[in-house]
Amino acid sequence: MRTLSLALAGATAVAFIGAACSDTSTGFTSDQTQVQTAYEGFTGYTDDDFGDTGVIGTSPVSPAFDNLGLQDTAIAPLFWGRDRVVRGGPRPIRTLNIVVQGDSAQVTRSVSFQGIFLVDTSADAIFNPSSKPLADGVQQRAVFVRDGAAPHGWRLVALTLLDWQPTATDRRTVDVQSVAIYRNDTLQLQVDNPDSLIAVDTRIPRLHEGDTVRVVAHIANTTGGPFSPSTLVFLHVRHADPVAIRWRRIRMNDDGNGDFSLSWIVRHTGRDRFVVDALDAATLQLGTADNYRANEWGIPFLVQ
């Protein structure tokens, strides 16, 4: 189980938990409110969702996305997806903690969801996805320093990856253990722990349109079961479509020994995150069983 903890003696800290989708800042000091606004302004780096909501198809790999010539295999259903916030269902619970000490501030945020996972497991021509419970959450932390020239008076200097895990600790049997990002065959970032802080100015990958980005992930899966391969891994990316900035979910190549890889070509500028999404095979193969097990890492990047 991964945990986040911050302890600063003599600092000011306020935490809040909201039952609705949007956070409130009742009781925050002026500094904390400014830090919150600055943090929430980094859309792309800090969003608590990814991909299109509901049952969608996996994009076929083509030169627009990948230079490896990979194809989806039949073991992965073409249509599946997540609905973390179901209409009329439980709302996300968001917790935000901001610790200000002098001219620095540390942000810790977590969001928990009670949604559904949908998958069409049938091999016929009828679109009839089944659903199962999905209880998971995402966490992230960030560090700001006071800077009068920055928006809202605070400048982001470091943040962690976005890390989605099942809420129940005994369901955390699929584990993304490392992710490496290469730009035109040059290593830009390697992360072995999603809780590690990444310096914004020096370590977040900076890309350009036309770059080839190669993502290599190592995945462990202790779930057990009859399926082979035991783990299916996908990449969610918005900046690879030549037509528009929109989510595409692409199957990553299984290189063996828990290693998965995929290359994609940068098509648009902007600040965003792409997501390595590892699922236990039974989660996708058994449509109605209550067996959701997955782990996703969201990696920030900037296309200039």
C-alpha positions as CSV (number, residue, x, y, z in Angstrom):
1,M,0.0,0.0,0.0
2,R,1.4,3.4,-1.0
3,T,0.8,6.3,1.4
4,L,1.4,10.0,1.3
5,S,2.5,11.8,4.4
6,L,3.7,15.3,5.1
7,A,4.8,16.7,8.5
8,L,6.1,20.2,9.0
9,A,6.5,21.4,12.5
10,G,5.1,24.8,13.2
11,A,3.3,25.0,9.8
12,T,-0.3,25.9,9.1
13,A,-2.4,23.0,7.7
14,V,-6.0,22.8,6.7
15,A,-7.7,19.7,5.2
16,F,-11.2,19.4,3.9
17,I,-13.4,16.7,2.6
18,G,-16.2,17.4,0.2
19,A,-19.1,15.1,-0.7
20,A,-19.8,16.8,-4.0
21,C,-17.7,17.1,-7.1
22,S,-16.3,20.5,-6.5
23,D,-14.0,21.3,-3.6
24,T,-14.7,24.1,-1.1
25,S,-12.1,26.0,0.8
26,T,-14.0,27.0,4.0
27,G,-11.5,27.8,6.7
28,F,-8.5,28.2,4.4
29,T,-6.1,31.1,5.0
30,S,-5.4,33.6,2.2
31,D,-2.1,31.8,1.4
32,Q,-3.8,28.4,1.3
33,T,-6.6,29.7,-1.0
34,Q,-4.0,31.1,-3.3
35,V,-2.0,27.9,-3.4
36,Q,-5.2,25.9,-4.0
37,T,-6.1,28.2,-7.0
38,A,-2.6,27.9,-8.3
39,Y,-2.6,24.1,-8.1
40,E,-6.0,23.7,-9.7
41,G,-4.8,26.0,-12.5
42,F,-2.4,23.3,-13.7
43,T,-5.0,21.4,-15.7
44,G,-3.5,18.5,-17.5
45,Y,-0.9,17.9,-14.8
46,T,-3.5,17.6,-12.0
47,D,-6.8,16.3,-13.4
48,D,-8.2,13.4,-11.5
49,D,-9.7,11.7,-14.6
50,F,-8.5,10.4,-18.0
51,G,-9.9,8.8,-21.1
52,D,-13.5,9.0,-22.4
53,T,-16.2,8.0,-20.0
54,G,-18.1,4.8,-20.6
55,V,-17.6,1.9,-23.0
56,I,-15.3,2.9,-25.8
57,G,-13.2,1.0,-28.4
58,T,-9.5,0.7,-28.3
59,S,-7.8,2.6,-31.1
60,P,-6.0,0.5,-33.7
61,V,-2.3,1.2,-33.8
62,S,-1.3,3.0,-37.0
63,P,1.5,5.2,-38.1
64,A,-0.4,8.2,-36.7
65,F,0.1,6.8,-33.2
66,D,3.0,4.3,-33.3
67,N,5.9,3.3,-35.4
68,L,6.0,-0.3,-34.3
69,G,3.2,-1.8,-36.4
70,L,1.5,-3.4,-33.4
71,Q,-2.0,-4.8,-33.5
72,D,-4.6,-5.5,-30.8
73,T,-5.0,-9.2,-30.0
74,A,-8.3,-11.0,-29.5
75,I,-7.8,-11.6,-25.8
76,A,-8.6,-7.9,-25.1
77,P,-12.3,-7.0,-25.6
78,L,-12.5,-4.1,-28.1
79,F,-15.1,-2.2,-26.1
80,W,-14.7,-1.5,-22.5
81,G,-14.3,1.5,-20.2
82,R,-14.9,3.2,-16.8
83,D,-17.6,5.4,-15.4
84,R,-16.2,6.6,-12.2
85,V,-19.1,9.0,-11.5
86,V,-22.4,7.3,-12.2
87,R,-25.5,9.6,-12.6
88,G,-27.5,9.3,-9.4
89,G,-24.7,7.3,-7.7
90,P,-22.2,8.2,-5.1
91,R,-20.3,11.4,-5.7
92,P,-16.5,11.5,-5.5
93,I,-14.9,12.3,-2.1
94,R,-12.1,14.8,-2.5
95,T,-9.6,15.6,0.2
96,L,-7.2,18.4,0.0
97,N,-4.4,19.3,2.5
98,I,-2.3,22.4,2.1
99,V,0.6,23.1,4.4
100,V,2.2,26.5,4.2
101,Q,5.5,27.2,6.0
102,G,7.1,30.5,5.2
103,D,7.6,30.8,1.5
104,S,6.9,27.2,0.6
105,A,3.7,25.2,0.4
106,Q,3.0,21.5,0.1
107,V,-0.2,20.1,-1.4
108,T,-1.6,16.6,-0.8
109,R,-4.8,15.6,-2.7
110,S,-6.8,12.4,-2.9
111,V,-10.0,11.6,-4.7
112,S,-12.0,8.4,-4.2
113,F,-14.7,7.1,-6.6
114,Q,-17.5,4.5,-6.5
115,G,-18.3,3.8,-10.1
116,I,-18.7,1.0,-12.5
117,F,-16.4,-0.8,-15.0
118,L,-18.0,-1.8,-18.2
119,V,-16.9,-4.4,-20.7
120,D,-18.5,-6.1,-23.8
121,T,-17.0,-9.6,-23.5
122,S,-19.1,-11.3,-26.2
123,A,-17.7,-12.1,-29.5
124,D,-20.9,-11.6,-31.4
125,A,-22.1,-8.5,-33.3
126,I,-24.4,-7.4,-30.4
127,F,-23.2,-4.4,-28.3
128,N,-24.3,-5.4,-24.8
129,P,-21.7,-4.5,-22.2
130,S,-21.9,-5.8,-18.7
131,S,-20.9,-3.9,-15.6
132,K,-19.1,-4.5,-12.3
133,P,-18.3,-2.3,-9.3
134,L,-15.3,0.0,-9.5
135,A,-14.0,1.5,-6.3
136,D,-10.8,3.3,-6.7
137,G,-9.0,6.6,-6.1
138,V,-6.2,8.8,-7.2
139,Q,-3.6,10.7,-5.2
140,Q,-1.0,13.4,-5.9
141,R,1.1,15.9,-4.1
142,A,2.9,19.1,-5.2
143,V,5.3,21.7,-3.9
144,F,5.0,25.5,-4.5
145,V,7.2,28.4,-3.6
146,R,6.1,32.0,-3.1
147,D,6.7,34.0,-6.3
148,G,5.1,37.4,-6.9
149,A,5.6,37.0,-10.6
150,A,3.7,33.7,-10.7
151,P,-0.1,33.4,-11.1
152,H,-1.8,33.8,-7.7
153,G,1.6,34.4,-6.1
154,W,2.8,30.8,-6.0
155,R,5.0,28.9,-8.5
156,L,4.9,25.1,-8.9
157,V,8.3,23.6,-8.5
158,A,7.6,19.9,-8.1
159,L,4.8,17.3,-8.2
160,T,4.3,13.6,-8.2
161,L,2.6,11.4,-10.8
162,L,-1.2,10.8,-10.6
163,D,-1.6,7.3,-9.1
164,W,-4.9,5.5,-9.4
165,Q,-5.4,2.3,-7.2
166,P,-8.4,0.3,-6.0
167,T,-9.7,1.5,-2.7
168,A,-9.5,-1.9,-1.0
169,T,-5.9,-2.7,-0.3
170,D,-6.4,-6.4,-1.0
171,R,-7.4,-5.5,-4.5
172,R,-4.0,-3.9,-5.2
173,T,-2.5,-6.9,-6.9
174,V,-1.6,-5.1,-10.2
175,D,1.3,-2.8,-9.7
176,V,2.9,-0.4,-12.2
177,Q,6.5,-0.5,-10.9
178,S,8.3,1.8,-13.3
179,V,7.8,4.0,-16.3
180,A,10.5,5.4,-18.7
181,I,9.8,8.0,-21.3
182,Y,12.1,8.5,-24.3
183,R,12.0,11.4,-26.8
184,N,13.5,10.5,-30.1
185,D,15.4,7.6,-28.4
186,T,16.8,9.9,-25.6
187,L,15.6,9.1,-22.1
188,Q,13.6,12.1,-20.7
189,L,12.3,10.6,-17.4
190,Q,12.3,7.4,-15.5
191,V,10.1,7.0,-12.4
192,D,10.2,4.0,-10.1
193,N,7.8,5.4,-7.4
194,P,4.7,7.5,-8.2
195,D,5.1,9.3,-4.9
196,S,8.5,10.7,-5.9
197,L,8.5,14.4,-6.5
198,I,9.4,15.5,-10.0
199,A,11.0,18.9,-10.6
200,V,8.8,20.8,-13.0
201,D,11.6,22.8,-14.7
202,T,14.1,20.0,-15.1
203,R,12.4,16.6,-15.2
204,I,9.0,16.9,-16.7
205,P,9.3,15.7,-20.3
206,R,9.4,18.6,-22.8
207,L,8.3,17.6,-26.2
208,H,7.8,19.1,-29.7
209,E,5.4,18.4,-32.5
210,G,6.7,15.6,-34.6
211,D,8.7,14.0,-31.8
212,T,8.5,10.2,-31.4
213,V,7.8,9.3,-27.7
214,R,8.5,5.8,-26.5
215,V,6.9,4.7,-23.2
216,V,8.3,1.7,-21.5
217,A,6.6,0.3,-18.4
218,H,7.3,-2.6,-16.0
219,I,4.2,-4.2,-14.4
220,A,3.9,-6.8,-11.6
221,N,0.7,-8.8,-11.1
222,T,0.3,-11.1,-8.1
223,T,-3.5,-11.8,-8.7
224,G,-3.1,-15.3,-10.0
225,G,-5.7,-17.0,-12.2
226,P,-5.9,-19.0,-15.5
227,F,-5.5,-16.2,-18.0
228,S,-2.4,-15.7,-20.2
229,P,-1.2,-13.1,-20.4
230,S,-2.2,-12.2,-16.9
231,T,-2.0,-8.5,-17.4
232,L,-3.2,-6.2,-20.2
233,V,-1.7,-2.7,-20.5
234,F,-2.9,0.3,-22.4
235,L,-1.7,3.8,-23.0
236,H,-4.2,6.7,-22.8
237,V,-2.9,9.8,-24.7
238,R,-4.6,12.9,-26.1
239,H,-1.8,14.5,-28.2
240,A,-1.3,11.6,-30.7
241,D,-4.3,12.1,-32.9
242,P,-3.4,14.1,-36.0
243,V,-6.9,15.6,-36.3
244,A,-7.6,16.9,-32.8
245,I,-6.6,16.8,-29.1
246,R,-8.7,13.9,-27.9
247,W,-8.2,10.7,-25.9
248,R,-7.0,7.6,-27.6
249,R,-6.6,4.3,-25.8
250,I,-3.9,2.1,-27.4
251,R,-2.8,-1.4,-26.5
252,M,0.8,-1.5,-25.3
253,N,3.1,-4.2,-26.7
254,D,3.9,-7.1,-24.3
255,D,7.7,-7.4,-24.4
256,G,7.8,-10.2,-21.9
257,N,9.0,-10.4,-18.3
258,G,6.5,-7.7,-17.2
259,D,7.8,-5.1,-19.7
260,F,5.4,-3.2,-22.0
261,S,6.1,-0.5,-24.5
262,L,4.5,1.7,-27.1
263,S,5.7,4.6,-29.3
264,W,3.5,7.5,-30.4
265,I,4.1,10.7,-32.4
266,V,3.4,14.1,-30.9
267,R,0.7,16.0,-32.9
268,H,-0.3,19.0,-30.8
269,T,1.1,21.5,-28.3
270,G,-0.1,21.9,-24.7
271,R,0.3,20.7,-21.1
272,D,-1.1,17.3,-20.3
273,R,-0.6,13.8,-18.9
274,F,-0.6,10.4,-20.6
275,V,-1.6,7.4,-18.6
276,V,-0.2,3.9,-18.3
277,D,-3.2,1.7,-17.5
278,A,-2.5,-1.9,-16.3
279,L,-5.4,-4.3,-15.7
280,D,-5.6,-7.9,-14.5
281,A,-6.8,-10.0,-17.4
282,A,-9.8,-11.4,-15.4
283,T,-11.1,-7.8,-15.0
284,L,-11.6,-7.6,-18.7
285,Q,-12.4,-11.3,-19.5
286,L,-15.1,-11.9,-16.8
287,G,-17.7,-9.3,-17.4
288,T,-19.9,-9.5,-14.3
289,A,-17.5,-10.8,-11.6
290,D,-16.7,-8.3,-8.9
291,N,-13.0,-8.5,-9.5
292,Y,-11.8,-5.0,-10.5
293,R,-8.0,-4.8,-10.2
294,A,-5.9,-2.2,-12.0
295,N,-3.2,0.5,-11.5
296,E,-2.7,3.6,-13.5
297,W,0.1,6.1,-13.5
298,G,-0.5,9.6,-15.0
299,I,2.7,11.1,-16.3
300,P,2.8,14.9,-16.9
301,F,4.4,16.3,-20.0
302,L,4.6,19.6,-21.9
303,V,4.6,20.0,-25.7
304,Q,6.1,23.4,-26.6
